[in-house]
């Protein structure tokens, strides 16, 4: 029995032990099948997604200089990425702003930290910021207002 390959579009003979075969045996088509399977699993399988994320994190921790070196040696990649990010930001701003009078939303990177600590320990009042900021992952933005001036006086007062 013959079928048409989902990747290359050419007809092929089914392997007798694979009745639902949708891809022919060419290396390129098998790679396409594997990529599609991985994509489907990332969408539908939480355990697989968690394992992939953990593996990627571990690799990044073992290879911290990979991306800085890659960017340094690949100026075309850097420029292409910059252009694409500007476009994504433009689209996100457009989708968030309902009227022209709204302020442009803030665009924030996940886990962005500065070298110098901005805040010291203490008690703070949390005031949630205006909706419409563009953030990554599960970021939540709030304005922290110090309730006490001195962390020592706060810790002494709680004892």
DSSP file (Angstrom, degrees, kcal/mol; ACC not computed):
  #  RESIDUE AA STRUCTURE BP1 BP2  ACC     N-H-->O    O-->H-N    N-H-->O    O-->H-N    TCO  KAPPA ALPHA  PHI   PSI    X-CA   Y-CA   Z-CA
    1    1 A X              0   0    0      0, 0.0    13,-2.6     0, 0.0     2,-0.3   0.000 360.0 360.0 360.0 141.6    0.0    0.0    0.0
    2    2 A X  E     -A   13   0A   0     11,-0.2     2,-0.3     9,-0.0    11,-0.2  -0.780 360.0-180.0-109.7 151.4    1.2    3.5   -0.9
    3    3 A X  E     -A   12   0A   0      9,-2.4     9,-2.5    -2,-0.3     2,-0.5  -0.898  31.3-109.4-137.3 168.0    0.9    6.8    1.0
    4    4 A X  E     -A   11   0A   0     -2,-0.3     7,-0.2     7,-0.2     2,-0.2  -0.896  37.6-117.6-101.5 129.7    2.0   10.4    0.4
    5    5 A X     >  -     0   0    0      5,-2.7     4,-1.3    -2,-0.5    18,-0.2  -0.450  12.1-140.8 -67.6 131.8    4.7   11.7    2.7
    6    6 A X  T  4 S+     0   0    0     16,-2.4    -1,-0.1    -2,-0.2    17,-0.1   0.735  98.2  38.7 -65.2 -22.7    3.6   14.6    4.9
    7    7 A X  T  4 S+     0   0    0     15,-0.2    -1,-0.1     3,-0.1    16,-0.1   0.923 129.1  20.8 -94.8 -57.5    7.0   16.2    4.5
    8    8 A X  T  4 S-     0   0    0      2,-0.1    -2,-0.1     1,-0.0     3,-0.1   0.679  89.9-132.6 -91.5 -16.9    8.2   15.8    1.0
    9    9 A X     <  +     0   0    0     -4,-1.3     2,-0.2     1,-0.3    -3,-0.1   0.530  62.2 127.6  80.5   5.2    4.8   15.0   -0.7
   10   10 A X        -     0   0    0     -6,-0.1    -5,-2.7     1,-0.1    -1,-0.3  -0.642  63.5-106.3 -95.1 154.3    6.1   12.0   -2.6
   11   11 A X  E     +A    4   0A   0     -7,-0.2     2,-0.3    -2,-0.2    -7,-0.2  -0.462  41.1 176.0 -78.1 151.4    4.5    8.6   -2.5
   12   12 A X  E     -A    3   0A   0     -9,-2.5    -9,-2.4    -2,-0.1     2,-0.4  -0.976  33.4-102.3-149.6 159.3    6.1    5.8   -0.6
   13   13 A X  E     -A    2   0A   0     -2,-0.3   -11,-0.2   -11,-0.2     2,-0.1  -0.704  41.4-115.6 -86.0 134.7    5.4    2.2    0.4
   14   14 A X        -     0   0    0    -13,-2.6     2,-0.4    -2,-0.4     5,-0.1  -0.404  24.8-118.1 -66.6 142.0    4.2    1.6    3.9
   15   15 A X    >   -     0   0    0      3,-0.4     3,-2.0     1,-0.1     6,-0.2  -0.689  24.0-127.8 -76.7 133.8    6.4   -0.4    6.2
   16   16 A X  T 3  S+     0   0    0     -2,-0.4     3,-0.2     1,-0.3    -1,-0.1   0.792 106.4  49.1 -58.6 -29.9    4.4   -3.6    7.2
   17   17 A X  T 3  S+     0   0    0      1,-0.2     2,-0.4     2,-0.1    -1,-0.3   0.447 105.8  60.4 -90.8   1.6    5.0   -3.0   10.9
   18   18 A X    X   +     0   0    0     -3,-2.0     3,-1.5     1,-0.1    -3,-0.4  -0.712  58.2 170.6-127.8  80.9    4.0    0.7   10.9
   19   19 A X  T 3  S+     0   0    0     -2,-0.4    -1,-0.1     1,-0.3    -2,-0.1   0.769  79.2  47.7 -66.5 -26.1    0.3    0.8    9.7
   20   20 A X  T 3  S+     0   0    0     -6,-0.0    -1,-0.3     2,-0.0    -2,-0.0   0.109  78.8 151.2-100.0  22.6   -0.2    4.5   10.5
   21   21 A X    <   +     0   0    0     -3,-1.5     3,-0.1    -6,-0.2    -7,-0.0  -0.295  15.5 170.1 -58.7 130.5    3.1    5.6    8.8
   22   22 A X        +     0   0    0      1,-0.1   -16,-2.4     2,-0.1     2,-0.4   0.492  57.9  59.1-120.0 -10.0    2.8    9.2    7.5
   23   23 A X  S    S-     0   0    0    -18,-0.2    -1,-0.1   -17,-0.1   -18,-0.1  -0.936  77.4-124.6-122.8 145.1    6.4   10.0    6.6
   24   24 A X        -     0   0    0     -2,-0.4    -2,-0.1   -14,-0.1   -12,-0.1  -0.171  35.5 -99.7 -76.4-179.9    8.7    8.2    4.1
   25   25 A X  S    S+     0   0    0      4,-0.1    -1,-0.1     5,-0.1     5,-0.0   0.425  77.2 124.8 -86.8   1.3   12.1    6.8    5.2
   26   26 A X     >  -     0   0    0      1,-0.1     4,-2.5     4,-0.0     5,-0.2  -0.319  68.8-123.6 -62.4 145.0   14.3    9.7    3.8
   27   27 A X  H  > S+     0   0    0      1,-0.2     4,-2.4     2,-0.2     5,-0.2   0.904 111.1  51.3 -56.7 -44.7   16.5   11.2    6.5
   28   28 A X  H  > S+     0   0    0      1,-0.2     4,-1.9     2,-0.2    -1,-0.2   0.894 111.8  47.0 -61.4 -40.7   15.1   14.7    5.9
   29   29 A X  H  > S+     0   0    0      2,-0.2     4,-2.2     1,-0.2    -1,-0.2   0.872 110.8  51.4 -70.7 -37.5   11.5   13.4    6.3
   30   30 A X  H  X S+     0   0    0     -4,-2.5     4,-2.4     2,-0.2    -2,-0.2   0.879 109.1  51.4 -67.0 -37.1   12.3   11.4    9.4
   31   31 A X  H  X S+     0   0    0     -4,-2.4     4,-2.6    -5,-0.2    -2,-0.2   0.912 109.4  50.3 -64.0 -41.0   13.9   14.6   10.9
   32   32 A X  H  X S+     0   0    0     -4,-1.9     4,-2.3     2,-0.2    -2,-0.2   0.898 109.9  51.0 -62.5 -40.3   10.7   16.5   10.1
   33   33 A X  H  X S+     0   0    0     -4,-2.2     4,-2.3     2,-0.2    -2,-0.2   0.920 111.4  47.2 -62.3 -44.1    8.7   13.7   11.8
   34   34 A X  H  X S+     0   0    0     -4,-2.4     4,-2.5     2,-0.2    -2,-0.2   0.896 111.3  50.9 -65.8 -40.6   10.9   13.9   14.9
   35   35 A X  H  X S+     0   0    0     -4,-2.6     4,-2.4     1,-0.2    -1,-0.2   0.915 111.8  47.8 -62.0 -42.0   10.6   17.7   15.0
   36   36 A X  H  X S+     0   0    0     -4,-2.3     4,-2.5     2,-0.2    -2,-0.2   0.897 111.0  51.0 -66.4 -39.9    6.9   17.5   14.7
   37   37 A X  H  X S+     0   0    0     -4,-2.3     4,-2.5     2,-0.2    -2,-0.2   0.921 111.4  47.8 -62.5 -43.8    6.7   14.9   17.5
   38   38 A X  H  X S+     0   0    0     -4,-2.5     4,-2.5     2,-0.2    -2,-0.2   0.916 111.2  50.8 -64.0 -42.1    8.8   17.0   19.8
   39   39 A X  H  X S+     0   0    0     -4,-2.4     4,-1.5     1,-0.2    -2,-0.2   0.920 111.5  47.7 -60.7 -44.5    6.7   20.1   19.0
   40   40 A X  H  X S+     0   0    0     -4,-2.5     4,-2.6     1,-0.2     5,-0.2   0.909 112.0  49.6 -63.1 -42.7    3.5   18.1   19.8
   41   41 A X  H  X S+     0   0    0     -4,-2.5     4,-2.7     1,-0.2     8,-0.3   0.886 107.0  54.8 -66.1 -37.9    4.9   16.8   23.1
   42   42 A X  H  < S+     0   0    0     -4,-2.5    -1,-0.2     1,-0.2    -2,-0.2   0.854 115.0  41.1 -62.2 -33.3    6.0   20.3   24.2
   43   43 A X  H  < S+     0   0    0     -4,-1.5    -2,-0.2    -5,-0.2    -1,-0.2   0.895 128.5  26.7 -78.8 -41.5    2.4   21.4   23.7
   44   44 A X  H  < S+     0   0    0     -4,-2.6     2,-0.6     1,-0.1    -2,-0.2   0.572 107.9  67.4-104.9 -11.4    0.6   18.4   25.2
   45   45 A X     X  -     0   0    0     -4,-2.7     4,-2.4    -5,-0.2     5,-0.2  -0.886  51.1-173.1-121.8 102.6    2.9   16.7   27.7
   46   46 A X  H  > S+     0   0    0     -2,-0.6     4,-2.7     1,-0.2     5,-0.2   0.881  87.7  52.2 -61.6 -41.3    3.7   18.7   30.9
   47   47 A X  H  > S+     0   0    0      2,-0.2     4,-2.6     1,-0.2    -1,-0.2   0.927 110.9  47.2 -61.8 -44.7    6.3   16.2   32.1
   48   48 A X  H  > S+     0   0    0      2,-0.2     4,-2.6     1,-0.2    -2,-0.2   0.924 112.3  50.2 -61.3 -44.6    8.2   16.3   28.8
   49   49 A X  H  X S+     0   0    0     -4,-2.4     4,-2.4    -8,-0.3    -2,-0.2   0.917 111.6  48.3 -60.7 -44.7    8.0   20.2   28.8
   50   50 A X  H  X S+     0   0    0     -4,-2.7     4,-2.5     2,-0.2    -1,-0.2   0.912 112.2  49.1 -62.7 -43.3    9.4   20.3   32.4
   51   51 A X  H  X S+     0   0    0     -4,-2.6     4,-2.4     2,-0.2    -2,-0.2   0.908 111.6  48.7 -63.9 -41.8   12.2   17.8   31.6
   52   52 A X  H  X S+     0   0    0     -4,-2.6     4,-2.5     2,-0.2    -1,-0.2   0.913 111.6  49.6 -63.4 -42.2   13.2   19.8   28.5
   53   53 A X  H  X S+     0   0    0     -4,-2.4     4,-2.4    -5,-0.2    -2,-0.2   0.915 111.9  48.0 -63.7 -43.0   13.2   23.0   30.5
   54   54 A X  H  X S+     0   0    0     -4,-2.5     4,-2.5     2,-0.2    -2,-0.2   0.899 111.9  50.0 -64.1 -41.0   15.3   21.5   33.2
   55   55 A X  H  X S+     0   0    0     -4,-2.4     4,-2.2     2,-0.2    -2,-0.2   0.905 111.4  48.3 -65.3 -41.3   17.8   20.1   30.7
   56   56 A X  H  X S+     0   0    0     -4,-2.5     4,-2.6     2,-0.2    -2,-0.2   0.906 111.5  50.0 -65.0 -41.5   18.1   23.5   28.9
   57   57 A X  H  X S+     0   0    0     -4,-2.4     4,-2.3     2,-0.2    -2,-0.2   0.927 110.9  49.2 -62.5 -44.7   18.6   25.2   32.2
   58   58 A X  H  X S+     0   0    0     -4,-2.5     4,-1.9     1,-0.2    -1,-0.2   0.902 111.3  49.8 -61.8 -41.4   21.3   22.7   33.2
   59   59 A X  H  X S+     0   0    0     -4,-2.2     4,-1.6     2,-0.2    -2,-0.2   0.928 110.2  49.9 -63.7 -44.5   23.0   23.2   29.8
   60   60 A X  H  < S+     0   0    0     -4,-2.6    -1,-0.2     1,-0.2    -2,-0.2   0.882 110.0  51.3 -61.7 -37.7   23.0   27.0   30.1
   61   61 A X  H >< S+     0   0    0     -4,-2.3     3,-0.5     1,-0.2    -1,-0.2   0.860 112.2  46.0 -67.4 -35.0   24.5   26.7   33.6
   62   62 A X  H 3< S+     0   0    0     -4,-1.9    -1,-0.2     1,-0.2    -2,-0.2   0.728 122.9  36.6 -76.3 -22.2   27.3   24.5   32.3
   63   63 A X  T ><  +     0   0    0     -4,-1.6     3,-1.6    -5,-0.2     4,-0.4  -0.471  66.8 154.3-128.3  60.0   27.9   26.8   29.3
   64   64 A X  T <  S+     0   0    0     -3,-0.5     4,-0.5     1,-0.3     3,-0.2   0.741  74.0  52.6 -65.7 -22.4   27.4   30.4   30.6
   65   65 A X  T 3> S+     0   0    0      1,-0.2     4,-2.1     2,-0.1    -1,-0.3   0.457  82.9  92.9 -92.4   0.5   29.6   31.9   28.0
   66   66 A X  H <> S+     0   0    0     -3,-1.6     4,-2.9    -6,-0.2     5,-0.2   0.964  88.9  39.4 -60.4 -56.0   27.9   30.4   25.0
   67   67 A X  H  > S+     0   0    0     -4,-0.4     4,-3.0     2,-0.2     5,-0.3   0.920 115.4  50.5 -66.4 -44.5   25.4   33.2   24.2
   68   68 A X  H  > S+     0   0    0     -4,-0.5     4,-2.1     1,-0.2    -1,-0.2   0.921 115.5  44.6 -57.8 -40.5   27.8   36.1   24.9
   69   69 A X  H  X S+     0   0    0     -4,-2.1     4,-2.1     2,-0.2    -2,-0.2   0.916 112.9  50.7 -67.5 -42.7   30.4   34.5   22.6
   70   70 A X  H  X S+     0   0    0     -4,-2.9     4,-0.8    -5,-0.3    -2,-0.2   0.930 112.2  46.7 -61.4 -45.1   27.8   33.6   19.9
   71   71 A X  H >< S+     0   0    0     -4,-3.0     3,-0.6     1,-0.2     7,-0.2   0.904 111.0  52.3 -63.2 -40.7   26.5   37.2   19.9
   72   72 A X  H 3< S+     0   0    0     -4,-2.1     3,-0.2    -5,-0.3    -1,-0.2   0.877 116.8  39.1 -62.2 -37.2   30.0   38.6   19.8
   73   73 A X  H 3< S+     0   0    0     -4,-2.1    -1,-0.2     1,-0.2     2,-0.2   0.445 114.6  55.6 -93.3  -1.3   30.8   36.4   16.8
   74   74 A X    <X  +     0   0    0     -4,-0.8     4,-2.0    -3,-0.6     3,-0.4  -0.573  51.6 162.5-133.2  71.2   27.5   36.8   15.0
   75   75 A X  H  > S+     0   0    0     -3,-0.2     4,-2.4     1,-0.2     5,-0.2   0.820  79.1  57.6 -62.3 -30.0   26.6   40.4   14.4
   76   76 A X  H  > S+     0   0    0      2,-0.2     4,-2.6     1,-0.2    -1,-0.2   0.909 106.8  48.9 -66.2 -40.1   24.0   39.5   11.8
   77   77 A X  H  > S+     0   0    0     -3,-0.4     4,-2.9     2,-0.2     5,-0.2   0.928 110.7  50.8 -61.5 -45.5   22.2   37.4   14.4
   78   78 A X  H  X S+     0   0    0     -4,-2.0     4,-2.3    -7,-0.2    -2,-0.2   0.928 113.4  44.3 -60.0 -46.7   22.3   40.2   16.9
   79   79 A X  H  X S+     0   0    0     -4,-2.4     4,-2.4     2,-0.2    -1,-0.2   0.915 113.8  49.6 -66.8 -42.5   20.8   42.7   14.4
   80   80 A X  H  X S+     0   0    0     -4,-2.6     4,-2.6     1,-0.2    -2,-0.2   0.926 112.5  48.1 -61.0 -44.6   18.1   40.3   13.2
   81   81 A X  H  X S+     0   0    0     -4,-2.9     4,-2.7     1,-0.2    -1,-0.2   0.898 110.5  51.9 -63.0 -40.9   17.1   39.5   16.8
   82   82 A X  H  X S+     0   0    0     -4,-2.3     4,-2.2    -5,-0.2    -2,-0.2   0.918 111.3  46.8 -62.4 -43.9   17.0   43.2   17.6
   83   83 A X  H  X S+     0   0    0     -4,-2.4     4,-1.9     2,-0.2    -2,-0.2   0.924 113.5  48.4 -64.2 -44.8   14.7   43.9   14.6
   84   84 A X  H  X S+     0   0    0     -4,-2.6     4,-2.6     1,-0.2    -2,-0.2   0.896 111.1  50.5 -64.0 -39.6   12.5   41.0   15.5
   85   85 A X  H  X S+     0   0    0     -4,-2.7     4,-2.9     2,-0.2    -1,-0.2   0.904 108.1  52.5 -66.7 -40.0   12.2   42.1   19.2
   86   86 A X  H  X S+     0   0    0     -4,-2.2     4,-2.3     2,-0.2    -1,-0.2   0.909 110.9  48.1 -60.2 -40.6   11.3   45.6   18.2
   87   87 A X  H  X S+     0   0    0     -4,-1.9     4,-2.5     2,-0.2    -2,-0.2   0.920 111.3  49.3 -66.6 -44.0    8.5   44.3   16.0
   88   88 A X  H  X S+     0   0    0     -4,-2.6     4,-2.7     1,-0.2    -2,-0.2   0.925 112.3  49.0 -59.8 -43.7    7.3   42.0   18.8
   89   89 A X  H  X S+     0   0    0     -4,-2.9     4,-2.8     2,-0.2     5,-0.2   0.899 110.1  51.3 -62.6 -40.6    7.3   44.9   21.2
   90   90 A X  H  X S+     0   0    0     -4,-2.3     4,-2.2    -5,-0.2    -2,-0.2   0.926 112.1  46.2 -62.4 -44.8    5.4   47.1   18.7
   91   91 A X  H  X S+     0   0    0     -4,-2.5     4,-2.3     2,-0.2    -2,-0.2   0.915 113.6  49.1 -64.3 -43.3    2.8   44.4   18.2
   92   92 A X  H  X S+     0   0    0     -4,-2.7     4,-2.0     2,-0.2     5,-0.2   0.915 110.9  49.4 -64.2 -42.8    2.5   43.9   22.0
   93   93 A X  H  X S+     0   0    0     -4,-2.8     4,-2.6     1,-0.2    -1,-0.2   0.923 111.5  50.0 -60.5 -42.8    2.2   47.6   22.7
   94   94 A X  H  < S+     0   0    0     -4,-2.2    -1,-0.2     1,-0.2    -2,-0.2   0.893 112.3  46.6 -63.5 -40.4   -0.5   47.9   20.0
   95   95 A X  H  < S+     0   0    0     -4,-2.3    -1,-0.2     1,-0.2    -2,-0.2   0.791 115.8  45.7 -74.1 -26.9   -2.5   45.0   21.5
   96   96 A X  H  < S+     0   0    0     -4,-2.0     2,-0.5    -5,-0.2    -2,-0.2   0.884  97.6  76.8 -82.9 -40.9   -2.2   46.3   25.0
   97   97 A X     <  -     0   0    0     -4,-2.6     3,-0.1    -5,-0.2     7,-0.0  -0.576  54.4-176.1 -77.2 123.5   -3.1   49.9   24.4
   98   98 A X  S    S+     0   0    0     -2,-0.5     2,-0.3     1,-0.2    -1,-0.2   0.745  70.8  21.2 -90.6 -24.6   -6.8   50.4   23.9
   99   99 A X  S >  S-     0   0    0      1,-0.1     3,-1.7     0, 0.0    -1,-0.2  -0.976  78.7-114.4-141.2 156.5   -6.6   54.1   23.1
  100  100 A X  T 3  S+     0   0    0     -2,-0.3    -1,-0.1     1,-0.3    -3,-0.0   0.721 111.2  64.9 -62.7 -20.5   -4.0   56.5   21.9
  101  101 A X  T 3  S+     0   0    0      2,-0.1    -1,-0.3    -3,-0.0    -4,-0.0   0.679  80.3 102.2 -78.3 -15.7   -4.0   58.4   25.2
  102  102 A X  S <  S-     0   0    0     -3,-1.7     2,-0.1     1,-0.1    -5,-0.1  -0.325  81.4-108.4 -65.5 149.1   -2.8   55.4   27.1
  103  103 A X        -     0   0    0      1,-0.1     2,-0.2    -2,-0.0    -1,-0.1  -0.432  40.8 -95.5 -71.2 153.1    0.9   55.4   28.1
  104  104 A X        -     0   0    0     -2,-0.1    -1,-0.1     1,-0.1   -11,-0.0  -0.512  48.6-112.2 -66.6 136.2    3.2   53.0   26.3
  105  105 A X        -     0   0    0     -2,-0.2     2,-0.3    27,-0.1    28,-0.2  -0.288  28.2-106.8 -70.4 156.9    3.5   49.8   28.3
  106  106 A X        -     0   0    0    -13,-0.0    28,-3.0     2,-0.0     2,-0.5  -0.639  25.3-146.6 -82.0 139.4    6.8   48.8   29.9
  107  107 A X  B     -b  134   0B   0     -2,-0.3     2,-0.4    26,-0.2    28,-0.2  -0.943  23.0-173.5-109.1 125.3    8.6   45.9   28.3
  108  108 A X        -     0   0    0     26,-1.8    28,-0.4    -2,-0.5     2,-0.3  -0.935  20.7-134.6-128.3 140.4   10.5   43.8   30.8
  109  109 A X    >   -     0   0    0     -2,-0.4     3,-1.1    26,-0.1     2,-0.1  -0.642  40.3 -96.3 -86.9 149.3   13.0   40.9   30.6
  110  110 A X  T 3  S-     0   0    0     -2,-0.3    -1,-0.1     1,-0.3    27,-0.1  -0.422 102.5  -0.9 -65.6 135.8   12.5   38.0   32.9
  111  111 A X  T 3  S+     0   0    0      1,-0.2     2,-0.5    -2,-0.1    -1,-0.3   0.833  83.8 179.0  55.9  39.4   14.6   38.1   36.1
  112  112 A X    <   +     0   0    0     -3,-1.1     2,-0.3     0, 0.0    -1,-0.2  -0.607   4.2 172.6 -74.9 122.9   16.2   41.4   35.2
  113  113 A X        -     0   0    0     -2,-0.5     2,-0.3     4,-0.0     4,-0.1  -0.925  24.0-136.6-128.9 155.5   18.6   42.5   38.0
  114  114 A X        -     0   0    0     -2,-0.3     4,-0.1     2,-0.2     0, 0.0  -0.723  26.6-114.1-106.8 161.9   21.1   45.3   38.3
  115  115 A X  S    S+     0   0    0     -2,-0.3     2,-0.4     2,-0.1    -1,-0.1   0.901 102.4  56.1 -63.7 -42.2   24.6   45.0   39.7
  116  116 A X  S    S-     0   0    0      1,-0.1    -2,-0.2    -3,-0.0     2,-0.1  -0.755  97.5-110.4 -93.1 135.7   23.9   47.2   42.7
  117  117 A X        -     0   0    0     -2,-0.4    -2,-0.1     1,-0.2     3,-0.1  -0.433  24.1-161.9 -64.5 135.8   21.0   46.3   45.0
  118  118 A X  S    S+     0   0    0     -2,-0.1     2,-0.3     1,-0.1    -1,-0.2   0.766  70.3  37.0 -87.7 -29.1   18.1   48.8   44.5
  119  119 A X        -     0   0    0      3,-0.0     2,-0.2     0, 0.0    -1,-0.1  -0.916  66.6-148.0-130.7 150.0   16.3   47.9   47.7
  120  120 A X        -     0   0    0     -2,-0.3    -2,-0.0     1,-0.1     0, 0.0  -0.653  41.1 -78.5-108.6 169.5   17.3   47.0   51.3
  121  121 A X  S    S+     0   0    0     -2,-0.2     2,-0.3     3,-0.0    30,-0.2  -0.295  76.0 101.3 -66.4 154.4   15.4   44.8   53.7
  122  122 A X  S    S-     0   0    0     29,-0.1     2,-0.5    -3,-0.1    29,-0.1  -0.963  73.4 -58.1 160.5-171.2   12.5   46.2   55.5
  123  123 A X        -     0   0    0     -2,-0.3    24,-2.7    25,-0.1    25,-1.0  -0.884  53.0-175.4-103.7 133.9    8.7   46.3   55.5
  124  124 A X  E     -C  146   0C   0     -2,-0.5     2,-0.5    22,-0.2    22,-0.2  -0.931  26.2-131.7-130.2 150.8    7.0   47.6   52.4
  125  125 A X  E     -C  145   0C   0     20,-2.6    20,-2.4    -2,-0.3     2,-0.5  -0.886  28.9-138.0 -96.4 132.2    3.5   48.3   51.2
  126  126 A X  E     -C  144   0C   0     -2,-0.5     2,-0.5    18,-0.2    18,-0.2  -0.820  20.5-176.8 -97.7 124.3    2.8   46.7   47.8
  127  127 A X  E     -C  143   0C   0     16,-2.2    16,-3.4    -2,-0.5     2,-0.1  -0.972  24.9-132.4-119.2 113.9    0.9   48.8   45.3
  128  128 A X  E     -C  142   0C   0     -2,-0.5    14,-0.2    14,-0.2     3,-0.1  -0.396  24.3-122.8 -69.0 141.4    0.2   46.8   42.1
  129  129 A X        -     0   0    0     12,-1.6    12,-0.1     1,-0.2    -1,-0.1  -0.328  37.8 -73.4 -83.4 164.3    1.0   48.7   38.9
  130  130 A X        -     0   0    0      1,-0.1     3,-0.5    -2,-0.1    -1,-0.2  -0.244  52.2-112.6 -55.5 135.7   -1.3   49.5   36.0
  131  131 A X  S    S+     0   0    0      1,-0.2    -1,-0.1    -3,-0.1     3,-0.1  -0.306  91.8  70.2 -63.6 156.4   -2.3   46.6   33.8
  132  132 A X        +     0   0    0      1,-0.4     2,-0.2    -3,-0.1    -1,-0.2   0.407  60.2 133.8 111.8  -0.3   -0.9   46.8   30.3
  133  133 A X        -     0   0    0     -3,-0.5     2,-0.7   -28,-0.2    -1,-0.4  -0.578  54.9-129.5 -77.5 146.9    2.8   46.2   31.0
  134  134 A X  B     +b  107   0B   0    -28,-3.0   -26,-1.8    -2,-0.2     2,-0.3  -0.875  41.2 161.3 -99.4 117.9    4.4   43.7   28.7
  135  135 A X        -     0   0    0     -2,-0.7     2,-0.3   -28,-0.2   -26,-0.1  -0.863  34.0-115.8-133.2 166.1    6.3   41.2   30.7
  136  136 A X  S >  S-     0   0    0    -28,-0.4     3,-1.4    -2,-0.3   -27,-0.0  -0.738  70.6 -22.0-102.9 153.3    7.7   37.7   30.2
  137  137 A X  T 3  S-     0   0    0     -2,-0.3    -2,-0.1     1,-0.2   -27,-0.0  -0.179 123.0 -22.6  54.0-133.5    6.7   34.5   32.0
  138  138 A X  T 3  S+     0   0    0      2,-0.1    -1,-0.2     0, 0.0     2,-0.1  -0.183  86.9 154.2-104.6  39.7    5.0   35.0   35.3
  139  139 A X    <   -     0   0    0     -3,-1.4     2,-0.4   -31,-0.1    -4,-0.1  -0.396  22.8-168.3 -70.0 144.1    6.3   38.5   36.1
  140  140 A X        -     0   0    0     -2,-0.1     2,-0.4     2,-0.0    -2,-0.1  -0.999   8.8-149.1-132.9 130.0    4.2   40.7   38.4
  141  141 A X        +     0   0    0     -2,-0.4   -12,-1.6   -12,-0.1     2,-0.3  -0.847  23.2 162.0-106.5 136.0    5.0   44.4   38.8
  142  142 A X  E     -C  128   0C   0     -2,-0.4     2,-0.6   -14,-0.2   -14,-0.2  -0.980  37.3-123.5-145.8 154.4    4.4   46.3   41.9
  143  143 A X  E     -C  127   0C   0    -16,-3.4   -16,-2.2    -2,-0.3     2,-0.6  -0.908  27.4-150.0 -99.7 120.9    5.5   49.6   43.4
  144  144 A X  E     -C  126   0C   0     -2,-0.6     2,-0.6   -18,-0.2   -18,-0.2  -0.827   9.9-166.8 -97.4 123.7    7.1   49.0   46.9
  145  145 A X  E     -C  125   0C   0    -20,-2.4   -20,-2.6    -2,-0.6     2,-0.1  -0.940  24.5-120.9-111.1 119.6    6.7   51.8   49.3
  146  146 A X  E     -C  124   0C   0     -2,-0.6   -22,-0.2   -22,-0.2     3,-0.1  -0.355  23.3-173.7 -60.9 133.3    8.9   51.7   52.4
  147  147 A X  S    S+     0   0    0    -24,-2.7     2,-0.3     1,-0.2    -1,-0.2   0.757  75.8  36.6 -92.9 -33.8    6.8   51.7   55.6
  148  148 A X        -     0   0    0    -25,-1.0    -1,-0.2     1,-0.1     3,-0.1  -0.886  67.3-149.1-119.4 152.5    9.9   51.9   57.8
  149  149 A X  S    S+     0   0    0     -2,-0.3     2,-0.5     1,-0.2    -1,-0.1   0.817  82.9  46.6 -86.7 -33.5   13.1   53.8   57.2
  150  150 A X     >  -     0   0    0      1,-0.1     4,-1.7     2,-0.0    -1,-0.2  -0.942  61.2-154.2-120.2 123.7   15.5   51.6   59.1
  151  151 A X  H  > S+     0   0    0     -2,-0.5     4,-2.6     1,-0.2     5,-0.2   0.857  99.4  56.0 -59.7 -33.5   15.7   47.8   58.8
  152  152 A X  H  > S+     0   0    0      1,-0.2     4,-2.6     2,-0.2     5,-0.2   0.920 106.1  48.6 -66.1 -43.2   17.2   47.6   62.3
  153  153 A X  H  > S+     0   0    0      1,-0.2     4,-1.7     2,-0.2    -1,-0.2   0.856 112.5  50.3 -66.1 -31.5   14.3   49.5   63.9
  154  154 A X  H  X S+     0   0    0     -4,-1.7     4,-1.3     2,-0.2    -2,-0.2   0.943 111.7  45.7 -69.5 -47.4   11.9   47.2   62.1
  155  155 A X  H  X S+     0   0    0     -4,-2.6     4,-0.6     1,-0.2    -2,-0.2   0.877 113.9  49.9 -65.6 -35.7   13.6   44.0   63.2
  156  156 A X  H >< S+     0   0    0     -4,-2.6     3,-0.6     1,-0.2    -1,-0.2   0.869 108.7  52.6 -67.7 -35.8   13.9   45.4   66.8
  157  157 A X  H 3< S+     0   0    0     -4,-1.7    -1,-0.2     1,-0.2    -2,-0.2   0.753 106.2  53.9 -71.9 -23.4   10.2   46.3   66.8
  158  158 A X  H 3<        0   0    0     -4,-1.3    -1,-0.2     1,-0.2    -2,-0.2   0.613 360.0 360.0 -86.8 -12.0    9.2   42.8   65.7
  159  159 A X    <<        0   0    0     -3,-0.6    -1,-0.2    -4,-0.6    -2,-0.1   0.489 360.0 360.0 -78.3 360.0   11.0   41.0   68.6
